[in-house]
Amino acid sequence: MEVAHGWMVYDVGGADVECDLEWLNQTGDCFVRVVHEVRTDRQRTQQSVKLFQRWCREAVERWPGIEFWCGRNLATWEKDYEFGNAPTCWEMYSSVCKPKWIDDWWPWLFARLNNKKILTTIGSQEPSPDILLIDYVDIR
């Protein structure tokens, strides 16, 4: 398992992710968006899709207190796995903000430069969604 944000890969192992998911499962009433982190057709092999689907099936069974959703891949944005959950949400992505390359290589810097402005914009919108998805890091 690899935890990433754009081209930035974090030094976090599968055990760390599982520990967080255990906590979220016990807490309940939460959504977790799962994206197949493949950006090209070359990366999106039949084997990678099968492994992604297997992990998704096992996650749904192992952590029933979590509402997993999305299941899309980054290469084509097609669904590689159908979770069955589709919450209404506001989605704020770094790809709609400029300069994009800062978010790809230094997401913490992008967050520091943009989060306050983005959160102010979000706070002024109606109606309220089921969830707020912010594709940034280091929000305080």
Stockholm file with secondary structure:
# STOCKHOLM 1.0

chainA/1-140         MEVAHGWMVYDVGGADVECDLEWLNQTGDCFVRVVHEVRTDRQRTQQSVKLFQRWCREAVERWPGIEFWCGRNLATWEKDYEFGNAPTCWEMYSSVCKPKWIDDWWPWLFARLNNKKILTTIGSQEPSPDILLIDYVDIR
#=GR chainA/1-140 SS CCEEETTEEESCCHHHHHHHHHHHHHHCSEEEEEEECCCSTTTSCHHHHHHHHHHHHHHHHHCTTEEEEEEEETTTCCBSSCCSCCCCEEEECGGGSSCHHHHHHCHHHHHHHHHHHHHHHHHTCCSCCSEEEECCSCCC
#=GC SS_cons         CCEEETTEEESCCHHHHHHHHHHHHHHCSEEEEEEECCCSTTTSCHHHHHHHHHHHHHHHHHCTTEEEEEEEETTTCCBSSCCSCCCCEEEECGGGSSCHHHHHHCHHHHHHHHHHHHHHHHHTCCSCCSEEEECCSCCC
//
